[in-house]
Amino acid sequence: MDDLETEFNLKVVLVSFKQCLTEEGEILLDHYITSWKGLVRFLNSLGTIFSFISKDVVSKLQIMEHLRSSPQCDHYTSLQSMVAYEVGNNLVDIDRRSRNPKSGCRTVLRLHRALHWLQLFLESLRTSPEDARTSTLCSDAYNASLATYHSWIVRQAVTVAFCALPTRKVFLETMNVGSSDQAVEMLGEALPFIEHVYDISQKLYAEHSLLDLP
Ligand SMILES: CCCCCCCC/C=C\CCCCCCCC(=O)N[C@@H](COP(=O)(O)O)[C@H](O)/C=C/CCCCCCCCCCCCC
């Protein structure tokens, strides 16, 4: 394993969400995209059965990277500037997908909802007993967050994939931060960064009535 590999662990990824936030509470999109790329790397390490999920995340990250390198890139520096620009210029499809099927607002909304799943899942992993089933933890978190927004077929595929999840102990070790106890401790320290990013995004989207974008 090279140095980059040994340094790569879930703590680095979770703490990177801290870098998304400026002191003024702005969410910087470049860091947001980088944090998600780190999560995708973990997802890929869990096996090819999850590749339909990582492909979907990657396609959304590509949309955001495209916007960040477009002539309008300055408007896509932060989540707040993106919302102001797209809403102010009617670049968001509100009722049904039509003229702007790949707006930044609807794309980040999908990732934002997934962040809620991650928050719930990692918190339950942190607080559950040693013999807890990860598939149950994962599907409880999914049903309490993302499932509402997914079609029947996606929910079935996801349910099958959950069965391939490793045990809680292996999961915690996969995080690459030491023993299971150290991984649990790390989650306690790092999860608040994700929660902060989630809460600010949720408030912003609610203020602009963007939480149900098609
Ligand atoms: C040691 C490991 C620690 C945990 C690391 C977890 C890494 C998690 C990485 C990614 C999480 C999943 C992100 C899912 C994004 C889903 C976005 C979405 O909702 N897409 C749907 C809607 O998009 P549009 O069609 O409207 O454009 C899309 O239809 C869905 C497609 C694929 C299925 C997505 C299933 C999400 C399941 C979430 C649980 C993931 C389980 C991962 C196992 C740890």
The ligand as an SDF file (V2000), in Angstrom:
LIG
                    3D

 44 43  0  0  0  0  0  0  0  0999 V2000
  -16.7270    2.0530    5.5920 C   0  0  0  0  0  0  0  0  0  0  0  0
  -17.8290    2.5540    4.8040 C   0  0  0  0  0  0  0  0  0  0  0  0
  -18.5190    3.7010    5.3980 C   0  0  0  0  0  0  0  0  0  0  0  0
  -19.7370    4.0900    4.7080 C   0  0  0  0  0  0  0  0  0  0  0  0
  -19.4820    4.7640    3.4330 C   0  0  0  0  0  0  0  0  0  0  0  0
  -20.7180    4.9020    2.6800 C   0  0  0  0  0  0  0  0  0  0  0  0
  -20.4890    5.5080    1.3830 C   0  0  0  0  0  0  0  0  0  0  0  0
  -21.7710    5.9730    0.8340 C   0  0  0  0  0  0  0  0  0  0  0  0
  -21.6830    6.4940   -0.5160 C   0  0  0  0  0  0  0  0  0  0  0  0
  -22.7860    6.8000   -1.1800 C   0  0  0  0  0  0  0  0  0  0  0  0
  -24.1070    6.7230   -0.5330 C   0  0  0  0  0  0  0  0  0  0  0  0
  -25.2550    6.4850   -1.4380 C   0  0  0  0  0  0  0  0  0  0  0  0
  -25.6580    7.6320   -2.2180 C   0  0  0  0  0  0  0  0  0  0  0  0
  -26.9430    7.4160   -2.9340 C   0  0  0  0  0  0  0  0  0  0  0  0
  -27.3060    8.5540   -3.7910 C   0  0  0  0  0  0  0  0  0  0  0  0
  -28.6670    8.4030   -4.3300 C   0  0  0  0  0  0  0  0  0  0  0  0
  -29.1310    9.5600   -5.1250 C   0  0  0  0  0  0  0  0  0  0  0  0
  -30.5480    9.2850   -5.5830 C   0  0  0  0  0  0  0  0  0  0  0  0
  -31.4570    9.3280   -4.7940 O   0  0  0  0  0  0  0  0  0  0  0  0
  -30.7120    8.9520   -6.8680 N   0  0  0  0  0  0  0  0  0  0  0  0
  -32.0000    8.5280   -7.3730 C   0  0  0  0  0  0  0  0  0  0  0  0
  -32.7520    9.7310   -7.8800 C   0  0  0  0  0  0  0  0  0  0  0  0
  -32.0230   10.3840   -8.8830 O   0  0  0  0  0  0  0  0  0  0  0  0
  -32.7810   10.9650  -10.1540 P   0  0  0  0  0  0  0  0  0  0  0  0
  -33.2930    9.7840  -10.9210 O   0  0  0  0  0  0  0  0  0  0  0  0
  -33.8960   11.8040   -9.6350 O   0  0  0  0  0  0  0  0  0  0  0  0
  -31.7420   11.7300  -10.9100 O   0  0  0  0  0  0  0  0  0  0  0  0
  -31.8040    7.4670   -8.4210 C   0  0  0  0  0  0  0  0  0  0  0  0
  -33.0270    7.1130   -8.9850 O   0  0  0  0  0  0  0  0  0  0  0  0
  -31.1740    6.2950   -7.7410 C   0  0  0  0  0  0  0  0  0  0  0  0
  -30.4310    5.4630   -8.3100 C   0  0  0  0  0  0  0  0  0  0  0  0
  -29.6480    4.3620   -7.6330 C   0  0  0  0  0  0  0  0  0  0  0  0
  -30.0140    3.9050   -6.2770 C   0  0  0  0  0  0  0  0  0  0  0  0
  -29.5900    4.7380   -5.1320 C   0  0  0  0  0  0  0  0  0  0  0  0
  -29.7860    3.9890   -3.8560 C   0  0  0  0  0  0  0  0  0  0  0  0
  -29.3140    4.6830   -2.6360 C   0  0  0  0  0  0  0  0  0  0  0  0
  -29.1810    3.7460   -1.5060 C   0  0  0  0  0  0  0  0  0  0  0  0
  -28.4810    4.3420   -0.3340 C   0  0  0  0  0  0  0  0  0  0  0  0
  -27.7930    3.3480    0.4580 C   0  0  0  0  0  0  0  0  0  0  0  0
  -26.4250    3.0020   -0.0320 C   0  0  0  0  0  0  0  0  0  0  0  0
  -25.8440    1.8240    0.6820 C   0  0  0  0  0  0  0  0  0  0  0  0
  -24.3750    1.8230    0.6980 C   0  0  0  0  0  0  0  0  0  0  0  0
  -23.8150    0.8480    1.6430 C   0  0  0  0  0  0  0  0  0  0  0  0
  -22.9590    1.3740    2.6940 C   0  0  0  0  0  0  0  0  0  0  0  0
  1  2  1  0
  2  3  1  0
  3  4  1  0
  4  5  1  0
  5  6  1  0
  6  7  1  0
  7  8  1  0
  8  9  1  0
  9 10  2  0
 10 11  1  0
 11 12  1  0
 12 13  1  0
 13 14  1  0
 14 15  1  0
 15 16  1  0
 16 17  1  0
 17 18  1  0
 18 19  2  0
 18 20  1  0
 20 21  1  0
 21 22  1  0
 21 28  1  0
 22 23  1  0
 23 24  1  0
 24 25  2  0
 24 26  1  0
 24 27  1  0
 28 29  1  0
 28 30  1  0
 30 31  2  0
 31 32  1  0
 32 33  1  0
 33 34  1  0
 34 35  1  0
 35 36  1  0
 36 37  1  0
 37 38  1  0
 38 39  1  0
 39 40  1  0
 40 41  1  0
 41 42  1  0
 42 43  1  0
 43 44  1  0
M  END
$$$$
